[in-house]
């Protein structure tokens, strides 16, 4: 079991390094939701109130990250310096 966990952590870090950090990090953290839902359906483990809140907020965050381009289209403005309006980000 320890080898599989270590391999999973290494692969998750490689994946985060290859992609956009915010999106990769969001995808990595959804693994907790997957495990929680798996335990509920397979092992009939009841969810606590805190787990329900955590799963709900994680799913909401994932939806916001996934729909970022559609929800806030045209509302993003680049942060610029005052010298020649050069974008900082």
N, C-alpha and C positions, 0 to 999 in steps of 0.2 A: 504494500500500500504506500509506503514512504517513497518508493521510486516513482510511482505514478504521480504522486503529489508534486514531487520535485520536478519531474518532467513537465507537468502542467504549468507550474510557476515559470519555468524557463521559457516555454513556448508562449505564455501570455506576455512575458516581458519582451520577447522578440517581436511579437505581433504589435505591441504598443509602440515599439521603436520604429516599426515600418510604416505605421499609419499616423494620422493626425492625433495628437495626444489626447485631446478632449473626447473625441469620438471613441478612440480605442479604450480609454479609461472607463467610459460609460458602458461599453460592451463587456469589459472584464468584470465590472461590478454587478452585472445582471446574473452572473453565475450563482450568486446567493439566492436570487429569486427562483431560479431554475431548481436548485436543491430544495428549497422550501416547498415549492409546488409539487415536486417529485415525492417528497416525504409525505405530503398530505394525501396524494392519490394512491401511492403504492403501499405505504406503511400505515395509512389511516391515522397519521399523527395530527392531532388537533393544533390549530394555529392559535398563538396567543394574540392578544390585542396589539402588542408591540410589533409582532411579526406582520400582522395585517397592515398596520400603518407603514412599516418599512417596505413591504412589497408594493403597496399602493404608491408611495412616494418614488420608489425606484422605477416603476413602470411609467409614472407621469414624467419623470426626468428623462427616461429613454425616449418617450414620445416627443418631448420638447426638443431634444437633441436631433432626433430623426427628422422632425418637421421644421427645423430652424429656417431653412431657405423659404419655405412656403408661408410660415406664420409672420415673419418679420421682413417680408420682401419690400425693399425700397426704404426701410426705416433705419438701416444700419449706415452709419457714417464713419469713415476712417478718422482715427485720431491723428491730427497733423500737428507738426511743430509750427511755430509762428514764422519761421524763416523759410520762405519760398514754398510754403504749404506742402512740405515733404511728409508723406505718410510715415508714422512711427511704427505702426503694426503692419 
